[in-house]
Amino acid sequence: MPQNLLHPLASLDNSVVDVNSTIARKTVLRRGKRVGYFESVGGCRNRRRTVTVTFSPERGPTSRASTPAACR
């Protein structure tokens, strides 16, 4: 995030409080076969997969958030 948004005034700090992400289904041609550009193997249980994101603050320790997502 740009510094002018994180600290718009010397006495004011902003923070991210909600994150939503959509990854477009991009494909590439590999050895004559079309495969997903972002692709994972294994890890699906009951048609769900855990997706984990790591947040890195300016200072201090990182934190992680996880949520289940549908396998496609």
C-alpha positions as CSV (number, residue, x, y, z in Angstrom):
1,M,0.0,0.0,0.0
2,P,1.4,3.4,-0.9
3,Q,2.8,5.5,2.0
4,N,0.5,8.5,1.1
5,L,-2.5,6.2,1.8
6,L,-1.0,4.5,4.9
7,H,-0.2,7.9,6.5
8,P,-2.3,10.7,4.8
9,L,-1.5,13.1,7.7
10,A,1.3,13.1,10.2
11,S,-1.2,12.3,13.0
12,L,-3.4,9.8,11.1
13,D,-2.7,6.2,10.3
14,N,-4.9,3.9,8.0
15,S,-5.1,0.2,8.1
16,V,-6.5,-2.6,6.0
17,V,-9.6,-4.1,7.7
18,D,-11.1,-6.3,5.0
19,V,-9.6,-8.1,2.1
20,N,-11.4,-9.9,-0.8
21,S,-9.5,-11.4,-3.7
22,T,-10.6,-13.0,-6.9
23,I,-8.0,-14.8,-9.0
24,A,-8.8,-15.0,-12.7
25,R,-8.7,-18.4,-14.3
26,K,-5.7,-18.0,-16.6
27,T,-4.4,-20.9,-18.7
28,V,-1.2,-21.5,-20.6
29,L,-0.3,-24.1,-23.2
30,R,2.3,-26.6,-21.9
31,R,3.4,-29.5,-24.2
32,G,0.3,-29.1,-26.3
33,K,-2.1,-29.2,-23.3
34,R,-3.9,-26.3,-21.7
35,V,-3.2,-26.0,-17.9
36,G,-4.0,-23.5,-15.2
37,Y,-1.5,-20.7,-14.7
38,F,-2.2,-20.8,-10.9
39,E,-2.6,-24.4,-10.2
40,S,-2.2,-26.6,-7.2
41,V,-2.0,-30.4,-6.8
42,G,-3.7,-32.3,-4.0
43,G,-5.0,-31.0,-0.8
44,C,-8.8,-31.1,-1.6
45,R,-11.0,-32.7,0.9
46,N,-14.8,-32.8,0.6
47,R,-14.4,-30.5,-2.5
48,R,-12.8,-27.8,-0.4
49,R,-9.2,-26.5,0.0
50,T,-7.8,-24.2,2.7
51,V,-6.4,-20.9,1.3
52,T,-3.9,-19.0,3.5
53,V,-2.7,-15.4,3.2
54,T,0.1,-13.8,5.2
55,F,-0.2,-10.2,6.1
56,S,3.1,-8.2,6.6
57,P,2.7,-5.0,8.7
58,E,5.2,-2.1,8.6
59,R,6.5,-3.1,11.9
60,G,6.0,-6.2,14.1
61,P,5.3,-9.8,13.4
62,T,3.3,-11.1,10.4
63,S,-0.1,-12.6,10.8
64,R,-2.0,-15.3,8.8
65,A,-5.6,-15.7,7.8
66,S,-7.1,-18.9,6.4
67,T,-10.4,-19.8,4.8
68,P,-11.8,-22.8,2.9
69,A,-12.4,-22.4,-0.8
70,A,-14.1,-24.6,-3.4
71,C,-11.9,-26.9,-5.5
72,R,-12.4,-26.4,-9.2
